[in-house]
Amino acid sequence: MQIVLQQIINALSLGSIYALLALGYSMVYGIIKLINFAHGDIYMLGAFCAYYVISLWHFNFITALLTAMIVSALAGVVIEYFAYRPLRKSPRIAVLITAIGVSFLLENGMSYLVGSNARSFPQVMEQVNYNIGGIVISNIQILILATALILMVLLQVIIKKTKMGRAMRAVSVDPDAAELVGVNVNHTISFTFVLGSALAGAGGILIGMYYNQIDPLMGMTPGIKAFVAAVLGGIGSVPGASLGGFLIGILETFFQSIGLSAYKDAVVYFVLIVILLFLPAGIFGKNTKEKV
């Protein structure tokens, strides 16, 4: 039982990071029906931003977190404005190819600027381990989980209680009708990218603290896993994306704990195939019919 509880603690820490990433995928898809495959690389930018402000200017955790979120949010808005907005009325395949192109641009651009070698993430705080009934939990794990949960709650408050949140919900249902009643659709979509990219930036600094290592290609695999988490929970659903992230974290940690670390990525892709075959709408998603 102690081993199971220990693995659950580890899974929740990792799953909370996947949940933050999945939320960005889910919100953007819910608003403009776009799978933003560059989202994982925004998360990479957040990690490198935190790396430099901590290494060079010795920022504390809160300041580094806010800086990474702001830089990532700005990057998300720039990408939306220059890459996605001109193609909004284009076929979806054109926008999808553009998203993949932006992803490669960010990865190779960062590799050119800082080098392709992995580097150790600077220590934001001294790690302290707590032994509670034979279960070991570190202050880093507590901080990661608490930060992710606070950001998820704040996101729900923004979506449910603010004017911009109501605009986001209106645009997700019917952009044309929302525009007729005075909603600025462009501003709403940009704000959605701000929120999603800021959460990705937060995930970047948290994953750096979790694994103590970052590199320019670090966003590729976690980005795909977060996409799987969003599909699992029901893409377009904020609670579903959060749940999907935690479930993927639990699944990955379980396979690591039984000595199958080499297959932890493959099993996530297998889960995606199963979902698309048997539960394409996800756990919280709704099946909708489209006229052809």
C-alpha positions as CSV (number, residue, x, y, z in Angstrom):
1,M,0.0,0.0,0.0
2,Q,2.9,2.4,0.8
3,I,4.3,1.7,-2.7
4,V,1.0,2.4,-4.3
5,L,0.5,5.6,-2.4
6,Q,4.1,6.7,-3.2
7,Q,3.5,6.2,-6.9
8,I,0.2,8.1,-6.7
9,I,2.0,11.1,-5.2
10,N,4.6,11.0,-8.0
11,A,1.8,10.6,-10.6
12,L,-0.1,13.6,-9.3
13,S,2.9,15.8,-9.6
14,L,3.6,14.8,-13.2
15,G,0.0,14.7,-14.1
16,S,-0.6,18.2,-12.9
17,I,2.0,19.5,-15.5
18,Y,0.3,17.5,-18.3
19,A,-3.0,19.0,-17.2
20,L,-1.7,22.5,-17.6
21,L,-0.5,21.8,-21.1
22,A,-3.8,20.0,-22.0
23,L,-5.8,23.0,-20.9
24,G,-4.1,25.1,-23.5
25,Y,-4.9,22.6,-26.3
26,S,-8.5,22.2,-25.1
27,M,-9.3,26.0,-24.8
28,V,-7.8,26.8,-28.3
29,Y,-9.7,23.9,-29.9
30,G,-12.9,24.9,-28.1
31,I,-12.7,28.4,-29.5
32,I,-11.4,28.1,-33.1
33,K,-11.3,24.3,-33.6
34,L,-7.5,24.3,-34.0
35,I,-5.1,21.7,-32.7
36,N,-2.1,24.0,-31.9
37,F,0.8,21.6,-32.2
38,A,3.2,24.5,-31.4
39,H,1.8,24.5,-27.9
40,G,4.4,22.1,-26.6
41,D,7.1,24.4,-27.8
42,I,5.6,27.4,-26.0
43,Y,6.1,25.2,-22.9
44,M,9.7,24.8,-23.9
45,L,10.1,28.6,-24.2
46,G,8.7,29.0,-20.7
47,A,11.2,26.5,-19.4
48,F,14.2,28.3,-21.0
49,C,12.9,31.7,-19.9
50,A,12.8,30.5,-16.3
51,Y,16.2,28.9,-16.7
52,Y,17.8,32.2,-17.7
53,V,16.1,34.5,-15.2
54,I,17.0,32.1,-12.4
55,S,20.6,31.5,-13.6
56,L,21.4,35.1,-14.5
57,W,19.3,37.2,-12.2
58,H,18.6,34.7,-9.4
59,F,14.9,35.2,-9.5
60,N,12.9,33.3,-6.9
61,F,10.2,30.8,-7.8
62,I,7.3,33.2,-7.9
63,T,9.1,35.8,-10.0
64,A,10.5,33.2,-12.4
65,L,7.0,31.6,-12.7
66,L,5.4,35.0,-13.6
67,T,8.1,35.9,-16.0
68,A,7.9,32.6,-17.8
69,M,4.1,32.9,-18.0
70,I,4.3,36.5,-19.4
71,V,6.9,35.6,-22.0
72,S,5.0,32.5,-23.1
73,A,1.7,34.5,-23.3
74,L,3.4,37.1,-25.5
75,A,4.8,34.3,-27.7
76,G,1.4,32.7,-28.0
77,V,-0.3,36.0,-29.1
78,V,2.4,36.7,-31.7
79,I,2.0,33.2,-33.1
80,E,-1.8,33.6,-33.2
81,Y,-1.6,37.0,-34.9
82,F,0.9,36.2,-37.6
83,A,0.5,32.5,-38.2
84,Y,-3.1,31.5,-37.4
85,R,-5.3,34.6,-37.8
86,P,-4.6,35.1,-41.6
87,L,-5.6,31.5,-42.1
88,R,-8.8,31.5,-40.0
89,K,-11.1,31.2,-43.0
90,S,-8.8,28.7,-44.8
91,P,-9.3,24.9,-44.8
92,R,-8.3,23.3,-41.5
93,I,-5.5,21.3,-43.1
94,A,-3.7,24.5,-44.0
95,V,-3.9,25.7,-40.4
96,L,-2.8,22.3,-39.1
97,I,0.2,22.3,-41.4
98,T,1.0,25.9,-40.3
99,A,0.9,24.8,-36.6
100,I,3.4,22.0,-37.3
101,G,5.6,24.4,-39.2
102,V,5.6,26.9,-36.3
103,S,6.5,24.0,-34.0
104,F,9.6,23.1,-36.1
105,L,10.5,26.8,-36.3
106,L,10.5,27.3,-32.6
107,E,12.4,24.1,-32.0
108,N,15.1,24.7,-34.6
109,G,15.3,28.4,-33.8
110,M,15.9,27.7,-30.1
111,S,18.5,25.0,-31.0
112,Y,20.3,27.6,-33.2
113,L,20.2,30.3,-30.5
114,V,21.1,28.3,-27.4
115,G,22.5,25.0,-28.8
116,S,20.9,21.6,-28.9
117,N,22.5,20.2,-25.8
118,A,20.5,19.5,-22.7
119,R,21.2,21.5,-19.6
120,S,20.6,21.2,-15.9
121,F,17.7,23.3,-14.6
122,P,18.9,25.7,-11.8
123,Q,17.8,24.9,-8.3
124,V,15.1,27.3,-7.3
125,M,15.0,26.1,-3.7
126,E,16.7,23.4,-1.6
127,Q,14.8,20.2,-1.8
128,V,13.4,18.9,1.5
129,N,11.9,15.4,1.8
130,Y,9.1,14.6,4.2
131,N,8.5,11.1,5.4
132,I,4.8,10.6,6.3
133,G,4.0,7.1,7.3
134,G,6.6,5.6,5.0
135,I,5.6,7.8,2.1
136,V,8.2,10.3,0.9
137,I,7.1,13.6,-0.5
138,S,9.4,16.5,-1.3
139,N,8.6,20.2,-1.0
140,I,9.2,20.4,-4.8
141,Q,6.4,18.0,-5.4
142,I,4.1,19.9,-3.1
143,L,5.0,23.1,-4.8
144,I,4.4,21.7,-8.3
145,L,1.0,20.2,-7.4
146,A,-0.1,23.3,-5.4
147,T,0.9,25.7,-8.2
148,A,-0.9,23.7,-10.9
149,L,-4.1,23.4,-8.8
150,I,-4.1,27.1,-8.1
151,L,-3.7,28.0,-11.8
152,M,-6.5,25.5,-12.7
153,V,-8.8,27.2,-10.1
154,L,-7.9,30.6,-11.4
155,L,-8.6,29.5,-14.9
156,Q,-12.1,28.3,-13.9
157,V,-12.8,31.6,-12.2
158,I,-11.8,33.5,-15.3
159,I,-13.9,31.4,-17.6
160,K,-17.0,31.3,-15.3
161,K,-17.0,34.6,-13.5
162,T,-15.5,37.3,-15.8
163,K,-16.7,39.2,-18.8
164,M,-14.0,37.8,-21.0
165,G,-14.7,34.3,-19.8
166,R,-18.4,34.8,-20.9
167,A,-17.1,36.0,-24.3
168,M,-14.9,32.9,-24.6
169,R,-17.9,30.7,-24.0
170,A,-20.0,32.6,-26.4
171,V,-17.4,32.4,-29.2
172,S,-16.9,28.7,-28.6
173,V,-20.6,28.1,-29.2
174,D,-21.1,30.4,-32.2
175,P,-18.5,33.0,-33.2
176,D,-20.9,34.8,-35.7
177,A,-23.7,35.1,-33.2
178,A,-21.2,36.3,-30.5
179,E,-20.0,39.0,-32.9
180,L,-23.6,40.2,-33.6
181,V,-24.1,40.8,-29.9
182,G,-20.9,42.9,-29.5
183,V,-18.2,40.4,-28.7
184,N,-14.8,41.2,-30.2
185,V,-14.0,37.8,-31.6
186,N,-10.4,38.6,-32.5
187,H,-9.7,39.9,-29.0
188,T,-11.4,36.9,-27.4
189,I,-9.3,34.4,-29.5
190,S,-6.1,36.3,-28.6
191,F,-7.0,36.2,-24.9
192,T,-7.6,32.5,-25.2
193,F,-4.0,32.1,-26.6
194,V,-2.7,34.3,-23.8
195,L,-4.3,32.0,-21.1
196,G,-3.3,28.8,-22.8
197,S,0.3,29.9,-23.5
198,A,0.7,31.3,-20.0
199,L,-0.3,27.9,-18.5
200,A,2.2,26.2,-20.9
201,G,4.9,28.6,-19.6
202,A,4.0,27.6,-16.1
203,G,4.2,24.0,-17.0
204,G,7.7,24.6,-18.5
205,I,9.2,25.8,-15.2
206,L,7.4,23.1,-13.3
207,I,8.8,20.3,-15.6
208,G,12.3,21.8,-15.2
209,M,12.0,21.5,-11.5
210,Y,10.5,18.0,-11.8
211,Y,13.2,16.5,-14.1
212,N,16.0,19.0,-13.5
213,Q,16.8,19.1,-17.2
214,I,15.7,21.0,-20.2
215,D,16.5,21.1,-24.0
216,P,15.1,22.7,-27.1
217,L,13.2,19.6,-28.1
218,M,11.7,19.0,-24.7
219,G,8.2,20.2,-25.8
220,M,7.7,17.6,-28.5
221,T,6.8,14.4,-26.5
222,P,5.1,16.1,-23.6
223,G,3.1,18.2,-26.1
224,I,1.8,15.1,-27.7
225,K,1.0,13.5,-24.4
226,A,-0.9,16.6,-23.3
227,F,-2.9,16.4,-26.6
228,V,-3.7,12.8,-25.7
229,A,-4.8,14.0,-22.3
230,A,-7.1,16.6,-23.8
231,V,-8.6,14.0,-26.2
232,L,-9.0,11.6,-23.3
233,G,-10.9,14.1,-21.1
234,G,-12.9,15.5,-24.0
235,I,-11.2,18.2,-26.1
236,G,-12.9,21.5,-25.6
237,S,-13.7,20.7,-22.0
238,V,-11.6,22.4,-19.3
239,P,-12.4,19.9,-16.5
240,G,-11.9,17.1,-19.0
241,A,-8.4,18.3,-19.9
242,S,-7.4,18.6,-16.3
243,L,-8.7,15.0,-15.6
244,G,-7.0,13.7,-18.7
245,G,-3.7,15.2,-17.7
246,F,-3.8,13.5,-14.3
247,L,-4.8,10.2,-15.8
248,I,-1.9,10.3,-18.3
249,G,0.4,11.1,-15.4
250,I,-0.9,8.1,-13.4
251,L,-0.6,5.8,-16.4
252,E,3.0,6.9,-17.2
253,T,4.1,6.6,-13.6
254,F,2.5,3.1,-13.2
255,F,4.5,1.8,-16.2
256,Q,7.7,3.3,-14.8
257,S,7.0,1.7,-11.4
258,I,6.7,-1.8,-12.9
259,G,9.9,-1.6,-14.8
260,L,8.5,-0.7,-18.2
261,S,9.9,2.8,-18.6
262,A,10.8,2.1,-22.2
263,Y,7.2,1.6,-23.1
264,K,5.7,4.6,-21.1
265,D,5.5,6.8,-24.3
266,A,4.1,4.0,-26.5
267,V,1.3,3.2,-24.1
268,V,0.1,6.8,-24.2
269,Y,-0.1,6.6,-28.0
270,F,-2.0,3.3,-27.6
271,V,-4.4,5.0,-25.3
272,L,-5.0,7.7,-28.0
273,I,-5.9,5.0,-30.6
274,V,-8.3,3.3,-28.1
275,I,-10.0,6.6,-27.3
276,L,-10.4,7.5,-31.0
277,L,-11.9,4.1,-31.7
278,F,-14.3,3.6,-28.7
279,L,-14.7,7.0,-27.1
280,P,-13.9,9.7,-29.7
281,A,-15.6,12.5,-27.7
282,G,-13.6,11.8,-24.6
283,I,-14.8,11.4,-21.0
284,F,-16.5,14.8,-20.7
285,G,-17.0,15.4,-24.4
286,K,-20.3,15.4,-26.2
287,N,-21.0,13.7,-29.5
288,T,-22.2,16.3,-32.0
289,K,-23.5,15.7,-35.5
290,E,-22.3,17.9,-38.4
291,K,-24.1,18.4,-41.6
292,V,-22.0,17.4,-44.7
